[in-house]
Amino acid sequence: MKRCARATALILALITATGCKLEKFAADSTVKVAEAGAMGFNGFWDYEIFGQAVPGAILQSEALVRISPQNEDLLIGLAKAYMVYGYGWLAADWELADQRGDFEAADELENRIRLLYERSTHMALRVMRLHDRGKQLDKVLASKKADELKAYLARVYTDKEDVPGLYWAGLAWGSSMAYSGGDLNALADAPLARAILERSVEIDASFSDAGALNALGTTEASFPEVFGGNLEKARGYYERALELCKRRNQLIQLSYAKAYAVAKQDRELFVSLLTEILTAPDQGDDIRMNNKVAQVRAKRYLKRVDEWFPPPLPPTPEENAPAPSAKK
């Protein structure tokens, strides 16, 4: 009887262990199928349908991550999905709420976007930890010292395989700060996020259609010089990004117009970049939805051109008055 009980317990243990392995196998297989079909998602043609589908994909991916928590492709896909949905749809809604003066809705959307970007950061940092050959990443991050982080990243993260984790972690972390409501504790980490993003550029600036250069350009253009911004550096980042992606990634033209041209008050460049987005031919399946997002925003931004580039004020009556003649 005891022998029978022990055998039963062993069988149950084996079934349980096998079940866990089967679940992980199923999760990993699902990721491979999703990867094979990714081109179909990237190449989808309808902005609204795609936006409605992304939350479902996020929920499914979150469930799979619990089963296969070290699957890099799954973690990167989830990090990307959060960023895509946050920027492509929620940030667009936030802009519209802010434009119409519905600040309560705008604040709620800002908080949602921040939470999505923070979750994206968490997923991408998990990938970075999997590539942390020095096993000191968390300790270096906790030091809050950007110079130490830069040195560590340069020493440990050296291969193109390291780039996806670096890129999405730096991008998501930096983006979450933009929606932090000016939280000084969050903004204090900006040099760390930038160091991670810059390391991805140093290894492979062309990754994700030069997306990191686009983000760095927007960072430089979004702050006045007294707060560390530099419009000339911003222009350099944008131009290099456009060169690397051969002007296919129209999110770069969009950011170039909205961040740089508005800050520079270069109306001609603003109109030219947005017109390019709206008149360019289809750039292919691998980047179609990216460009659909850019096109939706470009149409809306062009309608606000007079708001962002107001005409010069008419001269005052005093300025129009003739100069008094000299007394003889």
Stockholm file with secondary structure:
# STOCKHOLM 1.0

chainA/1-328         MKRCARATALILALITATGCKLEKFAADSTVKVAEAGAMGFNGFWDYEIFGQAVPGAILQSEALVRISPQNEDLLIGLAKAYMVYGYGWLAADWELADQRGDFEAADELENRIRLLYERSTHMALRVMRLHDRGKQLDKVLASKKADELKAYLARVYTDKEDVPGLYWAGLAWGSSMAYSGGDLNALADAPLARAILERSVEIDASFSDAGALNALGTTEASFPEVFGGNLEKARGYYERALELCKRRNQLIQLSYAKAYAVAKQDRELFVSLLTEILTAPDQGDDIRMNNKVAQVRAKRYLKRVDEWFPPPLPPTPEENAPAPSAKK
#=GR chainA/1-328 SS CHHHHHHHHHHHHHHHHHHHHHHHHHHHHHHHHHHHTHHHHHTCCCHHHHHHHHHHHHHHHHHHHHHSTTCHHHHHHHHHHHHHHIIIIIHHHHHHHHHTTCHHHHHHHHHHHHHHHHHHHHHHHHHHHHTCTTSCHHHHHHHTCHHHHHHHHHHHCCSGGGHHHHHHHHHHHHHHHHTSTTCHHHHTTHHHHHHHHHHHHHHHTTHHHHHHHHHHHHHHHTSCGGGTCCHHHHHHHHHHHHHHHTTCCHHHHHHIIIIIIHHHTCHHHHHHHHHHHHHSCCCCTTTHHHHHHHHHHHHHHHTTHHHHSCCCCCCCHHHHSCCCCCCC
#=GC SS_cons         CHHHHHHHHHHHHHHHHHHHHHHHHHHHHHHHHHHHTHHHHHTCCCHHHHHHHHHHHHHHHHHHHHHSTTCHHHHHHHHHHHHHHIIIIIHHHHHHHHHTTCHHHHHHHHHHHHHHHHHHHHHHHHHHHHTCTTSCHHHHHHHTCHHHHHHHHHHHCCSGGGHHHHHHHHHHHHHHHHTSTTCHHHHTTHHHHHHHHHHHHHHHTTHHHHHHHHHHHHHHHTSCGGGTCCHHHHHHHHHHHHHHHTTCCHHHHHHIIIIIIHHHTCHHHHHHHHHHHHHSCCCCTTTHHHHHHHHHHHHHHHTTHHHHSCCCCCCCHHHHSCCCCCCC
//
